[in-house]
Amino acid sequence: MSNLPLIICILYLVTCLVIGLLPGSKASDSAEGYVAGDRSLGPLVMYFITGATLFSAFAFLGMPGWAYSKGVGACYVLGYGILGFLPFYFLGPRASRVGRTYGLVTQAEMVARRFNSPALAGVMALVSVYALVPYVAIQMQGAGYVLNVVSDGEISRGVGAAIVYGVVLIYVLRSGVLGVGWTNTFQGILMMSMAWVIGLYVPWKLYGGVGEMFTAIGSKHPELLKAPGLLSPEVDEGGVLVRGEIGNWGTYTSQVVVSIIGFTCWPQLFMRAFNAKDESTIRRTVILYPTFQLFLLPLLFLGFTAVLYAVPPGQADQVVPHMLTQMDLPGLVVGLFIAGALAASMSSGDAIIHTAASVFVRDGMVTCVGSKPDPRQERTWIRCVVLVVVLAAYGLAVVYTGSLVGLLLYAYGPIAQFAPALVATLYWRGATGRGVLAGLVLGSLTSLGFVTLWSPPWGLHAGLLGLLVNVPALVVVSHSTRRAEQTEGEEFLACARTPGT
């Protein structure tokens, strides 16, 4: 393979660095400027910062890997992706109103203000960081895979991840959410373009078209086109799973349900309610968001394309870069697609790193512990935590050997536990801080227990089992403590209900 793809990747990284550094001088020198971009993001940046943030290395690497190894079961992404953002149409504008009124920039800060409970902010900060660090690790692994393959193994995965996230670290430290927003816009455009170009070109080159590709798969591997839960495991001579659906309809359905519920709850997404210029921008973003699913289709095609490819990859997540670098494709085409895969990794990683650090400082140290830094000090603290988050995620990325999709599904469990708290905060007058705290803690512990200690019954996702404990606990404890608590419920909810612009 020529050096052209690697050169294109280097040029792409330099471009991202420049785009990410330029907005740094535009935001105010305060925590609000660094975290919320002075609430100035318009429709274009909001569209890409939400879409590009959540379609990550998982989309370019993990999802094609699942299509290759598990067949149509990979289409679960389309199901939750279309419906998952819908709750934000209702929650987002309400959060935006109270954010402007009370000067809030994170979801935990909002919940804590509603119930006058610093402990809630602390627990939500811990759960957020616990889920976000693995999410960053996914992106780092994806970046490492890409540079390792495109350099013919000359750049190790660890070094590749360090190079890419060194660039991310620089512009996130400098520019905060504005740097994230504008790089996400550039990266999103590149991702969508490359996905469709390569996703249609490769099936045409190998099979004569997408229809012909599925016909060939249907004749040789019809099990990959069966409904989820019906695909029998297939292992190689060493007993390693090559392809197969592990689980049943209960597993598949609960994965979709938890992903839908947890989608809006990701802090890096929900915080966009506090970044948006106005409420109409939020609603427009939600309406347009499903169009991002269109760029997932060609990536699924790429995964299916590899099913009959002569040289199998070492790991399913590597199937797309492995296949593209083996084929007789122009170096420019390969380089642009690899740059698109890096864009997918970076567009999620930068937003998640920025969010995790902001949440830790703003929710954990300021709201929960009661630290009182001035705005410039708070910004400095967040930058220090950005570095810690990057190092922690890098360590996990180096030692983790499972699939990218599996790591993502794991992270959705604790994040889904935020959903009852957010709905109660913005809609339910009868909710109390103790009720929300009880539901969040018990739900998170239940989800964690079914990941680490027990086997979930019927193969259900641990996050769904957590919600089955979370919601009753919230309701019961709220009813029993309603008279004992004084919160800002009436004034807060009146603010949330009053339409803005």
DAMOQUI-V426936 format. One record per helix or strand. SS is the DSSP state (A for helix, B for strand). FROM is the first residue (numbers start at 0). TO is the last residue. If there is no record, write none. Layout:
ss=SS from=FROM to=TO
ss=SS from=FROM to=TO
This chain:
ss=A from=3 to=24
ss=A from=30 to=38
ss=B from=40 to=40
ss=A from=42 to=53
ss=A from=56 to=82
ss=A from=85 to=101
ss=A from=106 to=114
ss=A from=117 to=149
ss=A from=156 to=206
ss=A from=209 to=219
ss=A from=221 to=224
ss=B from=233 to=234
ss=B from=240 to=242
ss=A from=248 to=262
ss=A from=266 to=269
ss=A from=271 to=274
ss=B from=275 to=275
ss=A from=278 to=307
ss=A from=315 to=325
ss=A from=330 to=367
ss=A from=374 to=398
ss=A from=403 to=415
ss=A from=417 to=426
ss=A from=432 to=451
ss=A from=456 to=458
ss=A from=461 to=480
ss=A from=488 to=496
